[in-house]
Amino acid sequence: MKITISFYSYFADLTGRVVASEELPGGATLGDLMQRLHARFPKLAAMDKSTLIAVGVEYQPRSYVLKSGDEVSLFPPVQGG
């Protein structure tokens, strides 16, 4: 199944992309996707514990089972001042 991933804020700088896609087998979870993304974009792996992950407009745990066509968004921790 094909999953689209959007990178926000400095995650786009870490990956060198704003959007990417990954092909995953049926039954894959967000955790599986993150492992693939860390292998593909090693700089992103350093931010693993603080990465916010949404599918569509809802934040989801890494145990969430992906569906074909899902749109995943990755956000760094909220910053402000």
FENTAPE-V127006 format. One record per pair of residues at least 24 apart in sequence whose C-alpha atoms are under 7 Angstrom apart, sorted by the first residue. I is the first residue (numbers start at 1). J is the second residue. D is the distance in Angstrom with one decimal. If there is no record, write none. Layout:
BEGIN
<<I J D> <I J D>>
END
This chain:
BEGIN
<<1 25 5.9> <1 26 6.4> <1 68 4.8> <2 68 5.7> <2 69 5.9> <3 68 6.4> <3 69 5.5> <3 70 5.4> <3 71 6.1> <4 70 6.6> <4 71 4.9> <4 72 6.1> <5 71 6.0> <5 72 4.7> <5 73 5.6> <6 72 6.3> <6 73 4.7> <6 74 6.3> <7 73 6.1> <7 74 5.2> <7 75 6.7> <8 74 6.2> <8 75 5.4> <9 75 7.0> <11 76 6.7> <14 43 5.7> <14 44 6.1> <15 41 5.7> <15 44 6.8> <27 65 6.0> <27 66 6.7> <28 65 5.8> <28 66 5.9> <29 62 6.5> <29 63 5.6> <29 64 5.3> <29 65 4.3> <29 66 5.4> <30 62 4.6> <30 63 6.2> <30 64 5.7> <30 65 6.6> <30 66 6.6> <31 62 4.6> <31 63 6.3> <50 76 6.6> <50 77 5.9> <51 75 5.9> <51 76 5.2> <51 77 6.4> <52 76 6.2> <52 77 6.7>>
END
